[in-house]
């Protein structure tokens, strides 16, 4: 019976934390973000129908305590490779932790934001189709 009580208390605690995370107000400004272009290629001459679009790669760091403002990927699909560090992504009211070696996919339906609650810099290497 005691295990049942402890299990019930833990379930309530986890549910409470999940609700608190999903009710966080998304930031509207970046904090602790540094972006360095790595390279890009004009897709117009490469692929029919891709005029005005680029395939680009960037090196982005997110400092401890930093955040990426809420944003969407309409018209800009992205593969976001986490090189190092631990970061939390907030998407559709759900918080999910990612670590170095993870890849996050963001398509036209993605609206999200990121937060670094850790003590080390998070390094991202995103590759996206971009319209400058």
C-alpha positions as protocol buffer text, in pm:
chain_id: "A"
residue {
  index: 1
  type: UNK
  ca { x: 0 y: 0 z: 0 }
}
residue {
  index: 2
  type: UNK
  ca { x: 285 y: 239 z: 80 }
}
residue {
  index: 3
  type: UNK
  ca { x: 425 y: 193 z: -276 }
}
residue {
  index: 4
  type: UNK
  ca { x: 87 y: 288 z: -419 }
}
residue {
  index: 5
  type: UNK
  ca { x: 87 y: 612 z: -215 }
}
residue {
  index: 6
  type: UNK
  ca { x: 442 y: 702 z: -322 }
}
residue {
  index: 7
  type: UNK
  ca { x: 352 y: 625 z: -684 }
}
residue {
  index: 8
  type: UNK
  ca { x: 44 y: 848 z: -663 }
}
residue {
  index: 9
  type: UNK
  ca { x: 246 y: 1135 z: -517 }
}
residue {
  index: 10
  type: UNK
  ca { x: 508 y: 1099 z: -792 }
}
residue {
  index: 11
  type: UNK
  ca { x: 242 y: 1092 z: -1063 }
}
residue {
  index: 12
  type: UNK
  ca { x: 86 y: 1415 z: -930 }
}
residue {
  index: 13
  type: UNK
  ca { x: 430 y: 1580 z: -910 }
}
residue {
  index: 14
  type: UNK
  ca { x: 518 y: 1485 z: -1269 }
}
residue {
  index: 15
  type: UNK
  ca { x: 178 y: 1606 z: -1396 }
}
residue {
  index: 16
  type: UNK
  ca { x: 220 y: 1936 z: -1210 }
}
residue {
  index: 17
  type: UNK
  ca { x: 566 y: 1992 z: -1357 }
}
residue {
  index: 18
  type: UNK
  ca { x: 436 y: 1910 z: -1707 }
}
residue {
  index: 19
  type: UNK
  ca { x: 152 y: 2162 z: -1671 }
}
residue {
  index: 20
  type: UNK
  ca { x: 391 y: 2428 z: -1539 }
}
residue {
  index: 21
  type: UNK
  ca { x: 627 y: 2375 z: -1834 }
}
residue {
  index: 22
  type: UNK
  ca { x: 350 y: 2389 z: -2090 }
}
residue {
  index: 23
  type: UNK
  ca { x: 216 y: 2713 z: -1940 }
}
residue {
  index: 24
  type: UNK
  ca { x: 547 y: 2901 z: -1964 }
}
residue {
  index: 25
  type: UNK
  ca { x: 522 y: 3220 z: -2164 }
}
residue {
  index: 26
  type: UNK
  ca { x: 741 y: 3189 z: -2475 }
}
residue {
  index: 27
  type: UNK
  ca { x: 1012 y: 3456 z: -2501 }
}
residue {
  index: 28
  type: UNK
  ca { x: 979 y: 3709 z: -2782 }
}
residue {
  index: 29
  type: UNK
  ca { x: 1349 y: 3802 z: -2791 }
}
residue {
  index: 30
  type: UNK
  ca { x: 1669 y: 3601 z: -2816 }
}
residue {
  index: 31
  type: UNK
  ca { x: 1908 y: 3604 z: -2521 }
}
residue {
  index: 32
  type: UNK
  ca { x: 2263 y: 3464 z: -2520 }
}
residue {
  index: 33
  type: UNK
  ca { x: 2255 y: 3369 z: -2889 }
}
residue {
  index: 34
  type: UNK
  ca { x: 2551 y: 3401 z: -3129 }
}
residue {
  index: 35
  type: UNK
  ca { x: 2518 y: 3313 z: -3499 }
}
residue {
  index: 36
  type: UNK
  ca { x: 2802 y: 3253 z: -3744 }
}
residue {
  index: 37
  type: UNK
  ca { x: 2729 y: 3170 z: -4111 }
}
residue {
  index: 38
  type: UNK
  ca { x: 2915 y: 2858 z: -4228 }
}
residue {
  index: 39
  type: UNK
  ca { x: 2808 y: 2854 z: -4593 }
}
residue {
  index: 40
  type: UNK
  ca { x: 2522 y: 2865 z: -4840 }
}
residue {
  index: 41
  type: UNK
  ca { x: 2443 y: 2768 z: -5195 }
}
residue {
  index: 42
  type: UNK
  ca { x: 2193 y: 2927 z: -5433 }
}
residue {
  index: 43
  type: UNK
  ca { x: 1941 y: 2655 z: -5516 }
}
residue {
  index: 44
  type: UNK
  ca { x: 1794 y: 2830 z: -5824 }
}
residue {
  index: 45
  type: UNK
  ca { x: 2061 y: 2708 z: -6068 }
}
residue {
  index: 46
  type: UNK
  ca { x: 2069 y: 2368 z: -5896 }
}
residue {
  index: 47
  type: UNK
  ca { x: 1701 y: 2267 z: -5881 }
}
residue {
  index: 48
  type: UNK
  ca { x: 1409 y: 2376 z: -6103 }
}
residue {
  index: 49
  type: UNK
  ca { x: 1151 y: 2576 z: -5907 }
}
residue {
  index: 50
  type: UNK
  ca { x: 1393 y: 2676 z: -5630 }
}
residue {
  index: 51
  type: UNK
  ca { x: 1479 y: 3022 z: -5760 }
}
residue {
  index: 52
  type: UNK
  ca { x: 1538 y: 3270 z: -5479 }
}
residue {
  index: 53
  type: UNK
  ca { x: 1613 y: 2998 z: -5222 }
}
residue {
  index: 54
  type: UNK
  ca { x: 1935 y: 2896 z: -5055 }
}
residue {
  index: 55
  type: UNK
  ca { x: 2054 y: 2591 z: -4871 }
}
residue {
  index: 56
  type: UNK
  ca { x: 2245 y: 2733 z: -4576 }
}
residue {
  index: 57
  type: UNK
  ca { x: 2435 y: 2612 z: -4274 }
}
residue {
  index: 58
  type: UNK
  ca { x: 2506 y: 2813 z: -3961 }
}
residue {
  index: 59
  type: UNK
  ca { x: 2702 y: 2765 z: -3637 }
}
residue {
  index: 60
  type: UNK
  ca { x: 2488 y: 2886 z: -3348 }
}
residue {
  index: 61
  type: UNK
  ca { x: 2568 y: 2898 z: -2977 }
}
residue {
  index: 62
  type: UNK
  ca { x: 2323 y: 2938 z: -2690 }
}
residue {
  index: 63
  type: UNK
  ca { x: 2481 y: 3052 z: -2362 }
}
residue {
  index: 64
  type: UNK
  ca { x: 2377 y: 2916 z: -2022 }
}
residue {
  index: 65
  type: UNK
  ca { x: 2054 y: 3092 z: -1926 }
}
residue {
  index: 66
  type: UNK
  ca { x: 1999 y: 3184 z: -2291 }
}
residue {
  index: 67
  type: UNK
  ca { x: 1693 y: 3137 z: -2508 }
}
residue {
  index: 68
  type: UNK
  ca { x: 1581 y: 3143 z: -2871 }
}
residue {
  index: 69
  type: UNK
  ca { x: 1261 y: 3343 z: -2908 }
}
residue {
  index: 70
  type: UNK
  ca { x: 947 y: 3168 z: -3023 }
}
residue {
  index: 71
  type: UNK
  ca { x: 954 y: 3132 z: -3402 }
}
residue {
  index: 72
  type: UNK
  ca { x: 810 y: 2918 z: -3679 }
}
residue {
  index: 73
  type: UNK
  ca { x: 951 y: 2737 z: -3979 }
}
residue {
  index: 74
  type: UNK
  ca { x: 684 y: 2828 z: -4233 }
}
residue {
  index: 75
  type: UNK
  ca { x: 864 y: 2845 z: -4566 }
}
residue {
  index: 76
  type: UNK
  ca { x: 1194 y: 2742 z: -4398 }
}
residue {
  index: 77
  type: UNK
  ca { x: 1234 y: 2369 z: -4322 }
}
residue {
  index: 78
  type: UNK
  ca { x: 1532 y: 2293 z: -4100 }
}
residue {
  index: 79
  type: UNK
  ca { x: 1744 y: 2008 z: -3969 }
}
residue {
  index: 80
  type: UNK
  ca { x: 1891 y: 2124 z: -3639 }
}
residue {
  index: 81
  type: UNK
  ca { x: 2191 y: 1919 z: -3526 }
}
residue {
  index: 82
  type: UNK
  ca { x: 2289 y: 1962 z: -3161 }
}
residue {
  index: 83
  type: UNK
  ca { x: 2670 y: 1942 z: -3156 }
}
residue {
  index: 84
  type: UNK
  ca { x: 2716 y: 1968 z: -2780 }
}
residue {
  index: 85
  type: UNK
  ca { x: 2541 y: 2068 z: -2460 }
}
residue {
  index: 86
  type: UNK
  ca { x: 2190 y: 2006 z: -2333 }
}
residue {
  index: 87
  type: UNK
  ca { x: 1893 y: 2220 z: -2439 }
}
residue {
  index: 88
  type: UNK
  ca { x: 1517 y: 2220 z: -2393 }
}
residue {
  index: 89
  type: UNK
  ca { x: 1284 y: 2271 z: -2688 }
}
residue {
  index: 90
  type: UNK
  ca { x: 925 y: 2384 z: -2624 }
}
residue {
  index: 91
  type: UNK
  ca { x: 682 y: 2278 z: -2897 }
}
residue {
  index: 92
  type: UNK
  ca { x: 303 y: 2241 z: -2883 }
}
residue {
  index: 93
  type: UNK
  ca { x: 303 y: 2287 z: -2504 }
}
residue {
  index: 94
  type: UNK
  ca { x: 557 y: 2007 z: -2455 }
}
residue {
  index: 95
  type: UNK
  ca { x: 911 y: 2048 z: -2325 }
}
residue {
  index: 96
  type: UNK
  ca { x: 1169 y: 1804 z: -2461 }
}
residue {
  index: 97
  type: UNK
  ca { x: 1537 y: 1779 z: -2374 }
}
residue {
  index: 98
  type: UNK
  ca { x: 1801 y: 1728 z: -2643 }
}
residue {
  index: 99
  type: UNK
  ca { x: 2173 y: 1658 z: -2608 }
}
residue {
  index: 100
  type: UNK
  ca { x: 2479 y: 1660 z: -2830 }
}
residue {
  index: 101
  type: UNK
  ca { x: 2432 y: 1418 z: -3119 }
}
residue {
  index: 102
  type: UNK
  ca { x: 2053 y: 1470 z: -3143 }
}
residue {
  index: 103
  type: UNK
  ca { x: 1881 y: 1606 z: -3455 }
}
residue {
  index: 104
  type: UNK
  ca { x: 1558 y: 1807 z: -3444 }
}
residue {
  index: 105
  type: UNK
  ca { x: 1339 y: 1836 z: -3753 }
}
residue {
  index: 106
  type: UNK
  ca { x: 1136 y: 2153 z: -3803 }
}
residue {
  index: 107
  type: UNK
  ca { x: 887 y: 2165 z: -4089 }
}
residue {
  index: 108
  type: UNK
  ca { x: 626 y: 2419 z: -4202 }
}
residue {
  index: 109
  type: UNK
  ca { x: 399 y: 2324 z: -3910 }
}
residue {
  index: 110
  type: UNK
  ca { x: 666 y: 2383 z: -3644 }
}
residue {
  index: 111
  type: UNK
  ca { x: 646 y: 2672 z: -3398 }
}
residue {
  index: 112
  type: UNK
  ca { x: 888 y: 2640 z: -3109 }
}
residue {
  index: 113
  type: UNK
  ca { x: 1143 y: 2802 z: -2880 }
}
residue {
  index: 114
  type: UNK
  ca { x: 1456 y: 2688 z: -2697 }
}
residue {
  index: 115
  type: UNK
  ca { x: 1608 y: 2737 z: -2353 }
}
residue {
  index: 116
  type: UNK
  ca { x: 1949 y: 2651 z: -2209 }
}
residue {
  index: 117
  type: UNK
  ca { x: 1901 y: 2576 z: -1839 }
}
residue {
  index: 118
  type: UNK
  ca { x: 2241 y: 2406 z: -1816 }
}
residue {
  index: 119
  type: UNK
  ca { x: 2583 y: 2534 z: -1717 }
}
residue {
  index: 120
  type: UNK
  ca { x: 2753 y: 2486 z: -2055 }
}
residue {
  index: 121
  type: UNK
  ca { x: 2711 y: 2649 z: -2395 }
}
residue {
  index: 122
  type: UNK
  ca { x: 2488 y: 2460 z: -2639 }
}
residue {
  index: 123
  type: UNK
  ca { x: 2620 y: 2439 z: -2995 }
}
residue {
  index: 124
  type: UNK
  ca { x: 2378 y: 2397 z: -3288 }
}
residue {
  index: 125
  type: UNK
  ca { x: 2461 y: 2331 z: -3652 }
}
residue {
  index: 126
  type: UNK
  ca { x: 2131 y: 2397 z: -3835 }
}
residue {
  index: 127
  type: UNK
  ca { x: 2087 y: 2343 z: -4208 }
}
residue {
  index: 128
  type: UNK
  ca { x: 1783 y: 2499 z: -4371 }
}
residue {
  index: 129
  type: UNK
  ca { x: 1624 y: 2599 z: -4700 }
}
residue {
  index: 130
  type: UNK
  ca { x: 1608 y: 2975 z: -4671 }
}
residue {
  index: 131
  type: UNK
  ca { x: 1468 y: 3264 z: -4872 }
}
residue {
  index: 132
  type: UNK
  ca { x: 1690 y: 3570 z: -4813 }
}
